[in-house]
Amino acid sequence: MRQTYIKEIAKHVGEEVTIKGWLYNIRSSGKLMFPQIRDGSGIIQGVVFKKAVSEETWKNFELLTQESSIVVKGKPREDSRAPGGYELDITELEIVQIAQDYPITPKEHGIEFLMDHRHLWLRSRRQQAILRIRAEIISAVRTFLDDSGFVLCDSPIFTPAACEGTTTLFECDYFGDEKAYLTQSGQLYNEATAMAFGRVYCFGPTFRAEKSKTRRHLTEFWMVEPEMAYADLEDVMNLAEEFLSYIVARVLDKRQEDLKVLERDISKLEAIKTPFPRLQYDDAVKMLKEGGLEFEYGNDFGSPDETYISQKYDRPVMVHRYPAKVKAFYMESDQENPDLSLSVDVLAPEGYGEIIGGGQRMFSLEKLRERIAEHNLDEASVDWYLDLRKYGGVPHAGFGMGIERCVTWICGIEHVRETIPFPRMLYRLKP
């Protein structure tokens, strides 16, 4: 019989179905058993009547352990008391494998134990909810950009030079004496493809060798980066607020059940509407000082600073015009104050901090060469990037959004490590 997925069970009430999955849990009450079965698409509670099944089937159910792989047949029916609103009256059981003693039990486990068993922890209801929301966010990202006329142009993972600064590069041997680096961003390549297609985006893994242990940092993460020709800082901020509003609305529409599993306060997400507040760097610094935080003007914001600022708003806040010295070499200067850059960071509310960083790119070939020298970068390794200012250069702008930080915020969870199937952090490279 053809396999039926639990998420589609409502379409098959009263029909005989076959479900292929794993035993999530089981309890017994005399002549009744209540196995909970999961198949990746959902969980359904089964009902096994001793008198309605063969003696062999009943005994086989008694043999089952947590996460045993099984195939069951039965008829689903509506039951408002059951999780998900349906129960399955089971008539047949096929055991694919009896699982050994499963290491993750209903008791409390420490986070290190769970991370060591991440390959199994992914089977839990909470982790599946988070990763389904992640998948929805990624789908929403692609739909929004595709429908807005952006062309996907993926950028390379091996690069010959730094994009965001040389101190956070992962270095690799590249066929002999030549060195290559794992990408920190697709930014520079995006600028090239934007000059070809007008509006583009890249979407892929990025790597930062920061020795950071905060709840917001991974060494390998996924980033989406849209870039626009003939665009400025204002265009970037407009795009960012439309982009985030769309993503949140999509999750609210499609992932209500997963948000319930996470006990997410959806009223916080329902407040995410445009326009977003916009705050100049100078005013943000003033806010920090008025709040009693120690902060030296001219520095970039750290996590505590971003947390404090973002807690003041019920929706993302855009902090713009940071000092040029704390931003990447390619960021355009503000004509009214060359010490400032035409940059913006979007801070998620509820204290989640930066999820988007971007701005307007430097247009002048001469100024860009000066910046490259100031940052001690090898001009020869980015000669192709300089060509973009020689052959039909135009004002252009864009941003990057880390998927995992966005998932952390929308899910309302504490740490970024749960937002990717297998996180890579300072002291974690396994599993």
C-alpha positions as CSV (number, residue, x, y, z in Angstrom):
1,M,0.0,0.0,0.0
2,R,1.2,3.5,-0.8
3,Q,2.8,5.4,2.1
4,T,0.7,8.2,3.7
5,Y,2.4,11.1,5.4
6,I,1.1,12.2,8.8
7,K,0.8,15.8,7.8
8,E,-1.8,14.7,5.2
9,I,-3.8,12.4,7.5
10,A,-6.9,14.6,7.5
11,K,-7.4,13.8,3.8
12,H,-7.6,10.1,4.6
13,V,-10.1,9.8,7.5
14,G,-11.8,6.4,7.4
15,E,-9.4,5.0,4.8
16,E,-6.8,2.3,5.4
17,V,-3.4,3.9,5.3
18,T,0.2,2.9,5.7
19,I,2.6,5.0,7.8
20,K,6.3,4.4,7.7
21,G,8.2,6.0,10.6
22,W,9.6,5.6,14.1
23,L,8.2,5.0,17.6
24,Y,8.2,8.3,19.4
25,N,6.7,7.1,22.6
26,I,4.3,4.4,23.9
27,R,2.1,3.8,26.9
28,S,-0.1,0.9,27.8
29,S,-3.4,0.6,29.6
30,G,-4.3,-3.0,30.0
31,K,-5.8,-4.2,26.8
32,L,-5.0,-0.9,25.0
33,M,-1.7,0.5,23.8
34,F,-1.1,4.1,22.6
35,P,2.0,4.3,20.4
36,Q,3.0,7.7,19.2
37,I,4.5,7.5,15.7
38,R,6.5,10.1,13.9
39,D,7.5,10.1,10.2
40,G,9.3,13.4,9.8
41,S,6.2,15.2,8.7
42,G,4.4,15.0,12.0
43,I,3.4,12.8,15.0
44,I,0.2,10.8,15.3
45,Q,-1.1,8.8,18.3
46,G,-2.0,5.3,17.4
47,V,-4.5,3.1,19.3
48,V,-4.0,-0.7,19.4
49,F,-6.9,-2.8,20.8
50,K,-5.7,-6.2,21.9
51,K,-8.9,-7.9,20.6
52,A,-8.6,-6.2,17.2
53,V,-5.1,-7.4,16.3
54,S,-3.4,-10.7,16.1
55,E,-1.5,-12.1,19.1
56,E,1.8,-11.7,17.2
57,T,1.1,-8.0,16.5
58,W,0.3,-7.3,20.1
59,K,3.5,-9.0,21.3
60,N,5.5,-7.2,18.7
61,F,4.2,-3.9,20.0
62,E,5.4,-5.0,23.5
63,L,8.9,-5.4,22.0
64,L,9.2,-1.9,20.7
65,T,11.7,0.6,22.1
66,Q,11.9,4.3,21.7
67,E,13.0,5.2,18.1
68,S,12.4,1.7,16.7
69,S,11.6,1.9,13.0
70,I,8.2,0.6,12.1
71,V,5.5,0.4,9.4
72,V,1.9,0.4,10.6
73,K,-1.4,0.1,8.9
74,G,-4.7,1.4,10.2
75,K,-7.6,3.8,9.7
76,P,-7.4,7.4,11.0
77,R,-10.3,9.1,12.7
78,E,-10.9,12.5,14.2
79,D,-10.4,12.9,17.9
80,S,-10.2,16.4,19.4
81,R,-8.5,15.0,22.5
82,A,-5.6,13.5,20.5
83,P,-2.4,15.5,19.7
84,G,-3.0,16.9,16.2
85,G,-6.7,16.1,16.3
86,Y,-6.5,12.6,14.8
87,E,-5.9,9.1,16.1
88,L,-4.9,6.0,14.1
89,D,-6.7,2.7,14.8
90,I,-3.8,0.3,14.1
91,T,-4.4,-3.2,12.7
92,E,-1.0,-4.3,11.5
93,L,2.7,-3.7,12.5
94,E,5.9,-4.4,10.6
95,I,9.1,-4.0,12.6
96,V,12.0,-2.7,10.5
97,Q,14.5,-2.5,13.4
98,I,14.3,-2.6,17.2
99,A,16.3,0.4,18.4
100,Q,19.0,-0.1,21.1
101,D,18.6,1.9,24.3
102,Y,18.1,5.4,23.1
103,P,20.5,7.9,24.8
104,I,18.1,10.9,24.8
105,T,15.3,10.2,27.2
106,P,12.5,12.3,28.7
107,K,14.7,13.2,31.6
108,E,16.7,16.5,31.6
109,H,20.0,16.4,29.7
110,G,22.8,19.0,29.7
111,I,23.3,21.1,26.5
112,E,26.8,19.5,25.9
113,F,25.3,16.0,26.0
114,L,22.6,17.1,23.6
115,M,25.1,18.8,21.3
116,D,27.3,15.6,21.3
117,H,24.2,13.7,20.2
118,R,23.0,16.4,17.8
119,H,22.5,13.7,15.1
120,L,19.8,12.2,17.4
121,W,18.6,15.4,19.1
122,L,17.2,16.5,15.7
123,R,14.4,14.0,16.1
124,S,12.9,15.9,19.0
125,R,9.7,17.9,18.5
126,R,11.4,21.2,19.5
127,Q,14.3,20.8,17.2
128,Q,12.1,19.9,14.3
129,A,10.0,22.9,14.9
130,I,13.0,25.2,14.8
131,L,14.4,23.6,11.6
132,R,11.0,23.7,9.9
133,I,10.8,27.4,10.6
134,R,14.3,27.8,9.3
135,A,13.2,26.1,6.1
136,E,10.2,28.4,5.8
137,I,12.4,31.4,6.3
138,I,14.8,30.3,3.5
139,S,11.8,29.6,1.2
140,A,10.4,33.1,2.0
141,V,13.8,34.7,1.4
142,R,14.0,33.1,-2.1
143,T,10.4,33.9,-3.0
144,F,10.7,37.5,-2.0
145,L,13.9,38.2,-3.9
146,D,12.9,36.1,-6.9
147,D,9.5,37.9,-7.1
148,S,11.2,41.3,-6.7
149,G,13.3,40.8,-9.8
150,F,16.6,39.7,-8.2
151,V,18.7,37.1,-10.0
152,L,20.4,34.4,-8.0
153,C,24.1,34.5,-8.8
154,D,26.0,32.3,-6.3
155,S,29.5,33.4,-5.3
156,P,32.5,31.3,-4.7
157,I,33.4,29.7,-1.4
158,F,37.2,29.7,-2.1
159,T,38.4,33.3,-2.4
160,P,41.9,34.8,-3.0
161,A,41.5,37.6,-0.5
162,A,39.7,38.9,2.5
163,C,36.3,40.7,2.2
164,E,35.6,41.6,5.8
165,G,39.1,41.9,7.3
166,T,42.1,39.5,7.5
167,T,41.8,38.5,11.1
168,T,38.8,36.2,10.7
169,L,39.9,34.2,7.7
170,F,40.1,30.4,7.4
171,E,43.2,29.8,5.3
172,C,43.5,26.8,3.0
173,D,46.3,25.4,0.8
174,Y,45.2,25.7,-2.8
175,F,47.3,23.4,-5.0
176,G,50.8,24.0,-3.9
177,D,52.1,27.3,-2.7
178,E,49.0,29.3,-3.5
179,K,46.7,30.3,-0.6
180,A,43.0,30.4,-0.7
181,Y,40.5,31.5,2.0
182,L,37.0,30.3,2.9
183,T,34.6,33.1,2.0
184,Q,33.5,35.6,4.7
185,S,30.9,37.1,2.3
186,G,29.8,37.0,-1.3
187,Q,29.8,40.8,-1.2
188,L,32.6,41.6,-3.7
189,Y,31.3,39.1,-6.3
190,N,27.8,40.4,-5.8
191,E,28.9,43.8,-7.0
192,A,30.3,42.3,-10.2
193,T,27.1,40.4,-10.9
194,A,25.0,43.4,-10.1
195,M,26.8,45.3,-12.8
196,A,25.7,42.6,-15.2
197,F,22.1,41.9,-14.0
198,G,21.1,45.0,-12.1
199,R,19.6,43.3,-9.0
200,V,21.2,40.0,-7.8
201,Y,21.6,37.9,-4.7
202,C,23.8,35.1,-3.5
203,F,22.9,32.6,-0.8
204,G,25.3,30.2,0.7
205,P,27.6,29.2,3.5
206,T,30.1,31.8,4.9
207,F,32.9,31.4,7.4
208,R,34.3,33.6,10.1
209,A,37.4,32.5,12.2
210,E,36.4,34.7,15.2
211,K,37.3,33.1,18.5
212,S,33.9,34.0,19.9
213,K,31.8,32.0,22.3
214,T,28.7,34.3,22.4
215,R,25.2,33.0,21.8
216,R,25.1,34.8,18.5
217,H,28.2,33.4,16.8
218,L,28.9,30.4,14.6
219,T,32.0,29.8,12.6
220,E,30.0,28.5,9.7
221,F,26.7,30.0,8.8
222,W,24.4,30.8,5.9
223,M,24.0,34.3,4.6
224,V,21.7,35.8,1.9
225,E,23.1,38.9,0.2
226,P,21.0,41.0,-2.2
227,E,22.8,43.8,-4.2
228,M,21.4,46.5,-6.4
229,A,22.9,48.7,-9.1
230,Y,21.8,52.3,-9.1
231,A,20.9,52.2,-5.4
232,D,21.9,54.1,-2.3
233,L,21.6,53.7,1.5
234,E,17.9,54.7,1.5
235,D,17.1,51.9,-1.0
236,V,18.9,49.4,1.2
237,M,16.9,50.4,4.3
238,N,13.6,50.3,2.3
239,L,14.4,46.8,0.9
240,A,15.5,45.5,4.3
241,E,12.2,46.5,6.1
242,E,10.0,45.0,3.3
243,F,12.2,41.9,3.2
244,L,11.9,41.2,7.0
245,S,8.2,42.1,7.1
246,Y,7.5,39.6,4.4
247,I,9.5,36.8,6.1
248,V,7.8,37.2,9.4
249,A,4.3,37.3,7.8
250,R,5.2,34.1,5.9
251,V,6.2,32.3,9.1
252,L,3.1,33.4,10.9
253,D,1.0,32.2,8.0
254,K,2.7,28.8,7.4
255,R,4.2,27.8,10.7
256,Q,1.7,28.4,13.5
257,E,1.9,24.8,14.8
258,D,5.7,25.0,15.0
259,L,5.5,28.4,16.8
260,K,3.2,26.8,19.3
261,V,5.6,23.9,20.0
262,L,8.2,26.6,20.8
263,E,5.7,28.5,22.9
264,R,6.6,31.6,20.9
265,D,4.7,34.8,21.8
266,I,3.3,35.5,18.4
267,S,2.0,38.9,19.4
268,K,5.7,40.0,19.3
269,L,5.9,38.8,15.7
270,E,2.5,40.3,14.7
271,A,3.9,43.7,15.6
272,I,6.5,43.5,12.9
273,K,5.1,46.0,10.4
274,T,6.7,48.7,8.2
275,P,8.0,51.3,8.6
276,F,10.9,50.4,10.9
277,P,12.4,53.1,13.2
278,R,15.7,54.6,11.9
279,L,18.3,55.8,14.3
280,Q,21.6,57.5,13.5
281,Y,24.7,56.1,15.1
282,D,25.2,59.3,17.1
283,D,21.7,59.1,18.6
284,A,22.2,55.4,19.4
285,V,25.4,56.2,21.3
286,K,23.5,58.9,23.2
287,M,20.8,56.3,24.1
288,L,23.5,54.0,25.5
289,K,25.0,56.7,27.6
290,E,21.7,57.8,28.9
291,G,21.0,54.2,29.9
292,G,24.2,54.1,31.9
293,L,26.2,51.8,29.6
294,E,29.9,52.5,29.2
295,F,30.6,53.1,25.5
296,E,33.4,55.0,23.7
297,Y,32.2,57.0,20.7
298,G,33.7,55.7,17.5
299,N,33.6,52.0,18.4
300,D,31.4,49.4,16.9
301,F,28.5,48.1,19.0
302,G,29.0,44.9,20.9
303,S,26.3,42.4,21.8
304,P,25.3,44.2,25.1
305,D,24.9,47.5,23.2
306,E,22.8,46.0,20.5
307,T,20.7,44.2,23.0
308,Y,20.0,47.4,25.0
309,I,19.1,49.4,21.8
310,S,16.9,46.7,20.3
311,Q,14.9,46.2,23.6
312,K,13.6,49.7,23.2
313,Y,11.6,48.8,20.1
314,D,8.8,46.4,19.2
315,R,10.1,46.0,15.7
316,P,13.5,45.9,14.1
317,V,15.4,49.2,14.4
318,M,17.9,50.5,11.7
319,V,21.0,52.1,13.0
320,H,22.8,53.9,10.2
321,R,25.9,56.0,9.5
322,Y,28.5,54.2,11.6
323,P,32.0,55.6,11.8
324,A,33.9,54.6,8.6
325,K,36.8,53.1,10.6
326,V,34.6,50.3,12.0
327,K,33.1,49.2,8.7
328,A,34.4,47.3,5.7
329,F,36.9,49.0,3.3
330,Y,34.3,49.1,0.5
331,M,31.7,51.1,2.4
332,E,30.9,54.6,0.9
333,S,31.5,57.7,3.0
334,D,28.8,60.2,3.9
335,Q,29.4,63.3,1.8
336,E,28.2,65.5,4.7
337,N,30.7,63.9,7.1
338,P,33.4,61.8,5.5
339,D,34.2,60.2,8.9
340,L,30.9,58.4,8.7
341,S,29.9,55.6,6.4
342,L,26.7,55.1,4.5
343,S,26.1,51.9,6.4
344,V,23.2,50.3,8.3
345,D,22.7,47.5,10.8
346,V,19.3,46.2,11.4
347,L,18.8,45.1,15.0
348,A,16.0,42.6,15.8
349,P,13.7,43.5,18.7
350,E,13.5,41.8,22.1
351,G,17.2,42.1,22.5
352,Y,18.3,39.9,19.6
353,G,20.7,42.3,18.1
354,E,22.1,42.6,14.6
355,I,20.6,40.4,11.9
356,I,21.3,42.5,8.8
357,G,24.3,44.6,7.9
358,G,24.8,46.6,4.7
359,G,25.0,49.9,3.0
360,Q,26.2,51.8,0.0
361,R,29.4,50.7,-1.7
362,M,32.3,53.0,-2.6
363,F,32.0,54.5,-6.1
364,S,35.3,56.3,-6.6
365,L,38.3,54.2,-7.9
366,E,40.8,56.5,-6.2
367,K,39.1,56.4,-2.8
368,L,38.7,52.7,-3.0
369,R,42.4,52.2,-3.7
370,E,43.2,54.4,-0.6
371,R,40.9,52.3,1.5
372,I,42.5,49.1,0.3
373,A,45.9,50.4,1.4
374,E,44.6,51.6,4.7
375,H,43.3,48.1,5.4
376,N,46.6,46.5,4.4
377,L,45.0,44.5,1.7
378,D,46.8,43.2,-1.4
379,E,45.5,45.3,-4.3
380,A,46.6,42.7,-6.9
381,S,44.3,40.2,-5.4
382,V,41.3,42.4,-5.9
383,D,42.3,44.0,-9.3
384,W,39.1,42.5,-10.8
385,Y,37.1,44.3,-8.2
386,L,38.7,47.6,-9.1
387,D,37.7,47.0,-12.7
388,L,34.1,47.5,-11.6
389,R,34.9,51.2,-11.0
390,K,36.6,51.5,-14.4
391,Y,34.1,50.1,-16.7
392,G,30.6,51.5,-16.3
393,G,30.6,51.9,-12.5
394,V,27.4,53.1,-10.9
395,P,26.3,53.9,-7.3
396,H,25.2,50.5,-5.8
397,A,24.2,49.1,-2.5
398,G,23.1,46.0,-0.7
399,F,23.1,44.0,2.6
400,G,23.7,40.6,4.1
401,M,21.4,38.7,6.5
402,G,22.6,35.8,8.6
403,I,19.9,33.1,8.4
404,E,20.7,31.6,11.8
405,R,20.3,34.9,13.6
406,C,17.0,35.5,11.9
407,V,15.8,32.1,12.9
408,T,16.9,32.6,16.5
409,W,14.9,35.8,16.7
410,I,11.7,34.6,15.0
411,C,11.7,31.4,17.0
412,G,12.4,33.3,20.2
413,I,15.2,31.0,21.4
414,E,18.2,31.7,23.4
415,H,21.2,30.4,21.4
416,V,22.0,30.4,17.7
417,R,23.4,26.8,17.9
418,E,19.9,25.3,17.7
419,T,19.1,27.0,14.4
420,I,21.3,24.9,12.1
421,P,21.3,21.1,11.8
422,F,25.0,20.7,12.7
423,P,26.5,23.9,14.3
424,R,30.2,24.7,14.0
425,M,31.4,26.8,16.9
426,L,34.8,27.6,18.5
427,Y,35.0,24.3,20.4
428,R,32.6,22.2,18.3
429,L,33.4,20.4,15.1
430,K,31.5,17.2,15.8
431,P,29.2,15.6,14.9
